[in-house]
Amino acid sequence: MKKIALLFLVTLVSLLSCNDTVKKDDPVQPPNIILVYMDDMGYGDLECYGNPIIKTPNLNKMAREGIKFTSFYAPSSVCTPSRAGLLTGRYPVRNAPNNFGPESTTGLPLSEVTIADVLKESGYATGIIGKWHLGHLPKYLPTSRGFDYFYGLPYSNDMILPWCPWLTENDRLFLYENDNPIKEIGKQQDRLMLDYSSKAISFIKEHKDQPFFLYLAHAMPHLPVSAPKEFLNTSKGGLYGDVIETIDWTIGELLKTLKQEGLEEQTLVVFTSDNGPWHNLPERMLAEGVERWHTGSAGPFRGAKMTTYEGGSRVPAIMYWPNTIQENQINSDIISGLDLYPTFAALAGGKLPNHYPIDGKNLVGLLKEHHNSPRHSFMYCNGKTIEAIREYEWKLRITENDGIQLFNLYEDPSELYNRATEFPEKVAQLKAKMNVFASGTESSIYGIP
């Protein structure tokens, strides 16, 4: 009996040891990634970024339990270039410096490798819900650019009559599913945010058993704004506040779904915007009830969408990943939407393209090990013109209208005080770096042939 008992004990220990070995050798599944990209949301639109009126409890939670960035730059201050930079990790002067629309016959160059391409190659299910704006012809649509699934608009929600008077009655705004227009949206956009939220939740549930990348690109608060009846007239911030609070509610539903499906600790959620608020909107936009005050806030920053002042591309950004990202962090390092591309690729174990430059920086060390940002500078582009550079606290801006401006963004974040005559050596140093970058991207700088 003793021999039998001893044999049983040895066998049991051996089995347990084998099980331990299997567990240790099991590959760790890469995280799910959800990227929420707002349209024209300003730095000052959220409660956690200082808005005194608009309530955003779910985004407050993400900021409180994750990282809130205070020097996060969208790749551009305009829609298409910002999205091109986001999805390729490359400054948009390299691939899509200007907007596409219904009249466009091109899109993001087919030679560009999107983050969806990289993640799909790494075994991810990839989906985009919301605004694309990188070409609406079939070969440029998301399903030809690495995404398994597309549900949304091919371009901005204002790209119809009367807001774009160069278009015709034939240029209608349709909702797409994959490559097919399935329903005309036109001016009836009040349900878009809730519709996108519902589709996003369905995508998460459908792909919960494999790594997934969900790019949720809301059409709003880009003008014309509209809110569903459940949220209409509920915010002290007026119609614009109703829109932002609707978005916040959808974020709450998304986080709730992750928790219910047991995915909360396996999922990195990134929330940010494509550029600042559209304060300088043209007269053509003041139709069908659109008012100038239907736009957001750039917070303490000067400028707005389509400018290279801080209000144009410095946007809110929050990253949330329970038990991986340390809670309650406020990070003032220079970060850009360009950096999400190599960061997501690294998290997925994916391979970056090596046949052209990638401008983004890998943030994995910042997210997981509290390293400083590997980025120390940012170039501000306007079409194919390089208008400004930030390096650490200093920003040099050179434009036809404003001449040469040098700002210390630590001491003067609102860009009120031009210090160019005080620090000519800093002007020369930063101008030289702008010139090198412009030469390398076949771009221009005002006043430099």
C-alpha positions as CSV (number, residue, x, y, z in Angstrom):
1,M,0.0,0.0,0.0
2,K,2.9,2.4,0.8
3,K,4.4,1.7,-2.6
4,I,1.0,2.4,-4.3
5,A,0.6,5.6,-2.3
6,L,4.1,6.8,-3.1
7,L,3.6,6.1,-6.8
8,F,0.3,8.0,-6.8
9,L,2.0,11.0,-5.1
10,V,4.9,11.0,-7.6
11,T,2.4,10.8,-10.5
12,L,0.3,13.7,-9.0
13,V,3.3,15.9,-8.5
14,S,4.4,15.1,-12.1
15,L,1.0,16.1,-13.5
16,L,0.8,19.3,-11.5
17,S,4.3,20.1,-12.7
18,C,3.4,19.6,-16.3
19,N,0.3,21.8,-15.9
20,D,2.4,24.6,-14.4
21,T,4.8,24.2,-17.4
22,V,1.9,24.5,-19.8
23,K,0.7,27.7,-18.1
24,K,4.1,29.3,-18.1
25,D,4.6,28.5,-21.8
26,D,1.1,29.8,-22.8
27,P,1.5,32.8,-25.1
28,V,0.1,36.0,-23.7
29,Q,-2.7,37.3,-25.9
30,P,-2.0,40.8,-27.1
31,P,-4.5,43.4,-26.0
32,N,-7.6,44.5,-27.7
33,I,-7.4,48.1,-28.9
34,I,-10.2,50.6,-29.1
35,L,-9.4,54.0,-30.6
36,V,-12.2,56.6,-30.2
37,Y,-11.6,59.6,-32.5
38,M,-13.8,62.7,-32.2
39,D,-14.3,65.2,-35.0
40,D,-13.5,68.9,-34.1
41,M,-13.6,68.3,-30.3
42,G,-11.6,71.0,-28.5
43,Y,-9.2,70.8,-25.6
44,G,-11.7,72.5,-23.3
45,D,-14.8,70.5,-24.1
46,L,-14.6,67.9,-21.3
47,E,-15.2,68.3,-17.6
48,C,-11.9,66.6,-16.9
49,Y,-10.2,69.3,-19.0
50,G,-11.8,72.1,-17.1
51,N,-15.1,72.7,-18.8
52,P,-17.3,74.2,-16.1
53,I,-20.7,73.4,-17.7
54,I,-20.6,70.2,-19.7
55,K,-20.7,67.0,-17.6
56,T,-18.6,64.0,-18.8
57,P,-18.6,61.5,-15.9
58,N,-17.5,58.5,-18.0
59,L,-14.5,60.3,-19.5
60,N,-13.8,61.7,-16.1
61,K,-13.5,58.0,-14.9
62,M,-11.2,57.1,-17.8
63,A,-9.0,60.1,-16.9
64,R,-9.0,59.3,-13.2
65,E,-8.2,55.7,-13.7
66,G,-5.8,56.1,-16.6
67,I,-3.6,58.9,-18.2
68,K,-4.8,62.3,-19.1
69,F,-2.4,64.0,-21.6
70,T,-2.0,67.8,-21.6
71,S,0.3,68.2,-24.6
72,F,-1.2,65.7,-27.0
73,Y,-1.2,66.8,-30.7
74,A,-3.4,65.6,-33.5
75,P,-1.3,65.0,-36.6
76,S,-2.9,68.0,-38.2
77,S,-5.5,70.7,-37.5
78,V,-7.7,69.5,-40.5
79,C,-9.8,66.4,-40.9
80,T,-8.3,64.3,-43.7
81,P,-4.6,65.0,-42.9
82,S,-5.2,64.2,-39.2
83,R,-6.7,60.8,-40.0
84,A,-4.0,60.1,-42.6
85,G,-1.3,60.8,-39.9
86,L,-3.2,58.8,-37.3
87,L,-3.6,55.6,-39.4
88,T,-0.1,55.7,-41.0
89,G,2.1,57.1,-38.3
90,R,3.5,59.6,-40.8
91,Y,3.2,63.3,-41.0
92,P,0.4,64.0,-43.5
93,V,2.7,66.2,-45.7
94,R,4.0,62.8,-46.8
95,N,0.8,61.3,-48.0
96,A,-2.5,63.3,-47.6
97,P,-1.9,67.0,-46.9
98,N,-5.4,68.2,-48.0
99,N,-9.0,67.2,-47.5
100,F,-10.8,64.7,-49.6
101,G,-14.6,65.0,-50.4
102,P,-17.4,63.8,-52.6
103,E,-15.7,65.4,-55.6
104,S,-12.3,63.7,-55.0
105,T,-11.1,61.0,-57.3
106,T,-8.2,59.9,-55.1
107,G,-7.6,59.0,-51.5
108,L,-4.9,57.9,-49.1
109,P,-2.2,56.6,-51.5
110,L,-2.4,52.8,-51.9
111,S,1.3,52.6,-51.2
112,E,0.6,53.5,-47.5
113,V,0.4,50.7,-44.9
114,T,-2.3,51.5,-42.4
115,I,-2.3,50.4,-38.8
116,A,-5.3,48.2,-39.7
117,D,-3.0,46.4,-42.2
118,V,-0.4,45.9,-39.5
119,L,-2.8,44.6,-36.9
120,K,-4.7,42.4,-39.3
121,E,-1.4,40.8,-40.3
122,S,-0.9,40.2,-36.5
123,G,-4.2,38.2,-36.2
124,Y,-6.5,41.0,-35.1
125,A,-10.1,41.5,-36.2
126,T,-10.3,45.1,-37.5
127,G,-13.3,47.3,-37.7
128,I,-14.0,51.0,-38.3
129,I,-17.3,52.5,-37.2
130,G,-17.9,56.2,-38.1
131,K,-16.1,58.7,-40.3
132,W,-13.5,57.6,-42.8
133,H,-12.5,60.6,-45.0
134,L,-9.6,59.1,-46.7
135,G,-11.2,58.5,-50.1
136,H,-14.7,57.3,-51.0
137,L,-14.1,55.3,-54.2
138,P,-14.0,51.5,-53.7
139,K,-10.2,51.0,-53.8
140,Y,-9.8,53.7,-51.1
141,L,-12.5,52.6,-48.7
142,P,-11.6,50.9,-45.3
143,T,-12.3,47.4,-46.5
144,S,-9.5,47.8,-49.0
145,R,-7.2,49.4,-46.4
146,G,-6.9,46.6,-43.8
147,F,-10.3,46.8,-42.1
148,D,-12.5,43.7,-42.1
149,Y,-15.6,45.8,-41.4
150,F,-16.8,49.4,-42.1
151,Y,-20.0,51.0,-40.9
152,G,-20.2,54.8,-41.3
153,L,-19.8,57.9,-43.5
154,P,-17.2,58.1,-46.2
155,Y,-16.4,61.8,-45.4
156,S,-17.6,64.7,-43.2
157,N,-21.2,65.1,-42.2
158,D,-21.4,68.6,-43.7
159,M,-20.3,67.5,-47.2
160,I,-23.7,68.0,-48.8
161,L,-25.9,71.0,-49.8
162,P,-26.4,73.6,-48.5
163,W,-23.1,73.6,-46.5
164,C,-20.9,72.8,-49.4
165,P,-22.3,75.0,-52.3
166,W,-19.8,73.6,-54.9
167,L,-21.6,70.3,-54.7
168,T,-24.8,69.3,-56.5
169,E,-28.0,67.5,-55.6
170,N,-26.3,64.3,-56.8
171,D,-23.8,64.5,-54.0
172,R,-25.8,62.8,-51.3
173,L,-24.6,61.7,-47.9
174,F,-25.0,57.9,-47.5
175,L,-24.3,55.6,-44.6
176,Y,-22.0,52.7,-45.8
177,E,-21.7,49.1,-44.6
178,N,-18.5,47.8,-46.0
179,D,-18.4,48.9,-49.6
180,N,-22.1,49.5,-50.0
181,P,-24.1,52.7,-49.4
182,I,-27.1,51.3,-47.5
183,K,-29.1,54.4,-46.4
184,E,-29.2,58.1,-47.2
185,I,-28.4,60.1,-44.0
186,G,-28.5,63.6,-45.5
187,K,-29.4,66.1,-42.8
188,Q,-31.0,63.5,-40.5
189,Q,-28.0,62.9,-38.2
190,D,-29.5,63.0,-34.7
191,R,-29.2,59.2,-34.2
192,L,-25.7,58.8,-35.6
193,M,-23.9,58.8,-32.3
194,L,-26.2,56.1,-30.8
195,D,-26.2,54.1,-34.0
196,Y,-22.4,54.0,-34.0
197,S,-22.3,53.1,-30.3
198,S,-24.7,50.2,-30.9
199,K,-22.5,48.9,-33.8
200,A,-19.3,49.3,-31.7
201,I,-20.8,47.2,-28.9
202,S,-21.9,44.5,-31.4
203,F,-18.4,44.4,-32.8
204,I,-16.8,44.0,-29.4
205,K,-19.2,41.1,-28.5
206,E,-18.7,39.4,-31.9
207,H,-14.9,39.4,-31.6
208,K,-14.5,39.0,-27.9
209,D,-12.7,35.7,-28.3
210,Q,-9.8,37.1,-30.4
211,P,-7.7,40.2,-30.4
212,F,-9.6,43.1,-32.0
213,F,-8.9,46.7,-33.2
214,L,-11.9,48.9,-33.2
215,Y,-11.6,52.4,-34.6
216,L,-14.7,54.3,-33.5
217,A,-14.5,57.6,-35.4
218,H,-17.6,59.7,-34.4
219,A,-19.0,62.2,-37.0
220,M,-19.5,64.8,-34.3
221,P,-19.1,67.4,-32.8
222,H,-18.3,68.5,-36.4
223,L,-20.9,70.9,-37.7
224,P,-23.8,70.5,-38.2
225,V,-24.3,69.2,-34.7
226,S,-27.5,67.4,-33.7
227,A,-28.4,65.3,-30.6
228,P,-30.8,62.4,-30.1
229,K,-34.1,63.4,-28.5
230,E,-33.2,61.5,-25.3
231,F,-30.3,64.0,-24.8
232,L,-31.8,67.1,-26.4
233,N,-32.0,70.1,-24.0
234,T,-30.4,68.2,-21.1
235,S,-27.1,70.0,-20.9
236,K,-26.4,73.5,-19.6
237,G,-24.0,73.8,-22.5
238,G,-26.8,74.1,-25.1
239,L,-27.0,71.9,-28.2
240,Y,-23.2,71.5,-28.3
241,G,-23.3,70.4,-24.6
242,D,-26.0,67.9,-25.5
243,V,-23.7,66.4,-28.2
244,I,-20.7,66.1,-25.9
245,E,-22.8,64.6,-23.1
246,T,-24.3,62.1,-25.6
247,I,-20.8,61.0,-26.5
248,D,-19.9,60.6,-22.9
249,W,-22.9,58.4,-22.4
250,T,-21.8,56.2,-25.3
251,I,-18.3,55.9,-23.7
252,G,-20.0,54.7,-20.6
253,E,-21.9,52.0,-22.5
254,L,-18.6,50.9,-24.2
255,L,-16.8,50.6,-20.9
256,K,-19.8,48.7,-19.4
257,T,-19.7,46.3,-22.3
258,L,-16.0,45.6,-21.8
259,K,-16.6,44.9,-18.1
260,Q,-19.6,42.6,-18.8
261,E,-17.6,40.6,-21.3
262,G,-14.6,40.3,-19.1
263,L,-12.4,42.3,-21.4
264,E,-11.7,45.4,-19.3
265,E,-8.2,44.4,-18.3
266,Q,-7.4,43.1,-21.8
267,T,-8.3,46.3,-23.6
268,L,-6.5,49.6,-24.2
269,V,-9.0,52.4,-24.8
270,V,-7.7,55.6,-26.3
271,F,-9.9,58.7,-26.6
272,T,-8.9,61.8,-28.5
273,S,-9.8,64.2,-31.3
274,D,-8.8,64.9,-34.9
275,N,-8.3,68.7,-34.3
276,G,-9.6,71.6,-32.4
277,P,-12.9,73.4,-32.6
278,W,-14.2,75.1,-35.8
279,H,-14.3,78.7,-34.5
280,N,-13.3,80.2,-37.8
281,L,-16.1,78.6,-39.8
282,P,-17.0,80.2,-43.2
283,E,-20.4,81.9,-43.8
284,R,-21.5,79.0,-46.0
285,M,-21.9,76.9,-42.8
286,L,-24.5,79.2,-41.3
287,A,-27.5,77.4,-42.8
288,E,-30.2,74.9,-41.7
289,G,-30.0,76.2,-38.1
290,V,-26.2,76.1,-37.7
291,E,-25.0,78.8,-35.4
292,R,-21.4,80.1,-34.6
293,W,-21.8,79.0,-31.0
294,H,-22.4,75.4,-32.0
295,T,-18.7,74.8,-31.6
296,G,-16.5,73.9,-28.7
297,S,-13.7,75.3,-26.7
298,A,-9.9,75.3,-27.2
299,G,-9.5,75.9,-23.5
300,P,-6.6,78.1,-22.6
301,F,-5.1,77.9,-26.1
302,R,-5.0,80.4,-29.0
303,G,-6.4,79.5,-32.4
304,A,-8.7,76.8,-33.6
305,K,-9.2,74.2,-36.4
306,M,-7.2,75.0,-39.6
307,T,-4.6,77.0,-37.7
308,T,-1.2,76.2,-36.4
309,Y,-1.7,77.9,-33.1
310,E,-2.1,75.5,-30.2
311,G,-5.9,75.4,-30.4
312,G,-5.7,73.9,-33.8
313,S,-4.1,70.6,-33.0
314,R,-3.6,70.4,-29.2
315,V,-6.5,68.2,-28.2
316,P,-7.8,66.1,-25.3
317,A,-6.4,62.6,-25.0
318,I,-7.0,59.9,-22.5
319,M,-5.6,56.4,-22.3
320,Y,-7.3,53.7,-20.1
321,W,-6.2,50.2,-19.5
322,P,-7.0,48.8,-16.0
323,N,-4.2,47.0,-14.2
324,T,-1.7,48.0,-16.9
325,I,-1.8,51.8,-17.0
326,Q,-1.3,53.3,-13.5
327,E,-4.3,55.3,-12.3
328,N,-4.6,59.1,-11.9
329,Q,-1.7,60.2,-14.2
330,I,-1.5,63.6,-15.8
331,N,1.2,63.6,-18.4
332,S,2.5,66.9,-19.9
333,D,5.1,65.4,-22.3
334,I,4.8,66.0,-26.0
335,I,2.8,63.2,-27.5
336,S,1.1,63.0,-31.0
337,G,-1.5,60.9,-32.6
338,L,1.3,59.8,-34.9
339,D,2.7,57.8,-32.0
340,L,-0.3,55.5,-31.8
341,Y,0.7,53.7,-34.9
342,P,4.0,52.3,-33.6
343,T,2.6,51.8,-30.1
344,F,-0.3,49.7,-31.3
345,A,2.0,47.7,-33.6
346,A,4.4,47.0,-30.7
347,L,1.5,45.9,-28.4
348,A,0.3,43.5,-31.1
349,G,3.8,42.2,-32.0
350,G,3.3,43.6,-35.5
351,K,5.9,44.6,-38.0
352,L,6.3,48.2,-39.1
353,P,6.9,48.9,-42.8
354,N,10.5,49.6,-43.5
355,H,10.3,51.1,-47.0
356,Y,9.5,54.6,-45.9
357,P,10.0,56.8,-42.7
358,I,7.6,56.4,-39.8
359,D,7.3,59.6,-37.8
360,G,5.5,58.2,-34.8
361,K,7.2,57.1,-31.6
362,N,6.6,53.9,-29.6
363,L,4.8,54.8,-26.3
364,V,4.8,51.3,-24.7
365,G,7.4,52.3,-22.2
366,L,5.4,55.3,-21.2
367,L,2.2,53.3,-20.8
368,K,3.7,50.3,-18.9
369,E,6.8,51.5,-17.2
370,H,6.2,55.3,-16.6
371,H,9.0,56.3,-19.0
372,N,9.1,59.8,-20.4
373,S,7.8,60.4,-23.9
374,P,10.3,59.5,-26.6
375,R,9.0,62.5,-28.5
376,H,10.6,65.9,-28.0
377,S,9.3,67.8,-30.9
378,F,6.3,68.2,-33.2
379,M,5.9,69.8,-36.7
380,Y,2.8,71.8,-37.4
381,C,1.8,71.4,-41.1
382,N,-0.7,73.3,-43.2
383,G,-1.1,71.5,-46.5
384,K,2.4,71.2,-47.9
385,T,3.7,74.1,-45.8
386,I,5.5,73.6,-42.5
387,E,4.3,76.5,-40.4
388,A,5.7,75.7,-37.0
389,I,7.8,73.5,-34.8
390,R,7.6,72.8,-31.1
391,E,10.7,71.4,-29.3
392,Y,10.4,71.0,-25.5
393,E,9.0,74.3,-24.3
394,W,9.8,76.4,-27.4
395,K,7.6,76.9,-30.4
396,L,8.6,78.7,-33.6
397,R,5.9,79.7,-36.0
398,I,6.4,81.3,-39.4
399,T,3.5,82.4,-41.5
400,E,2.7,85.1,-44.1
401,N,0.1,86.8,-41.9
402,D,2.0,86.7,-38.6
403,G,5.6,86.7,-39.6
404,I,8.1,85.0,-37.2
405,Q,6.8,84.2,-33.8
406,L,8.6,82.4,-30.9
407,F,6.6,81.3,-27.9
408,N,7.7,79.6,-24.6
409,L,4.7,77.2,-24.1
410,Y,5.6,76.5,-20.5
411,E,5.5,80.2,-19.5
412,D,2.9,81.2,-22.1
413,P,0.7,78.4,-23.2
414,S,-1.8,80.8,-24.8
415,E,0.8,82.1,-27.2
416,L,0.4,85.8,-26.3
417,Y,4.0,86.9,-26.1
418,N,6.3,86.8,-29.1
419,R,9.9,86.3,-27.9
420,A,11.6,86.1,-31.3
421,T,13.6,89.3,-30.9
422,E,14.7,88.2,-27.4
423,F,16.0,84.8,-28.5
424,P,17.4,85.1,-32.1
425,E,19.6,82.0,-31.6
426,K,16.6,79.9,-30.7
427,V,14.8,81.1,-33.8
428,A,17.7,80.2,-36.0
429,Q,18.1,76.8,-34.4
430,L,14.4,75.8,-34.8
431,K,14.2,77.3,-38.3
432,A,17.1,75.1,-39.4
433,K,15.2,72.0,-38.1
434,M,12.1,73.1,-39.9
435,N,14.1,73.5,-43.1
436,V,15.6,70.1,-42.8
437,F,12.2,68.5,-42.4
438,A,10.7,70.6,-45.2
439,S,13.5,69.4,-47.5
440,G,12.9,65.8,-46.6
441,T,9.2,66.0,-47.2
442,E,9.3,68.2,-50.3
443,S,7.4,70.8,-48.4
444,S,7.9,74.6,-48.0
445,I,8.4,77.2,-45.3
446,Y,7.2,80.7,-45.8
447,G,10.0,83.0,-46.7
448,I,12.5,80.2,-47.4
449,P,12.8,79.3,-51.1
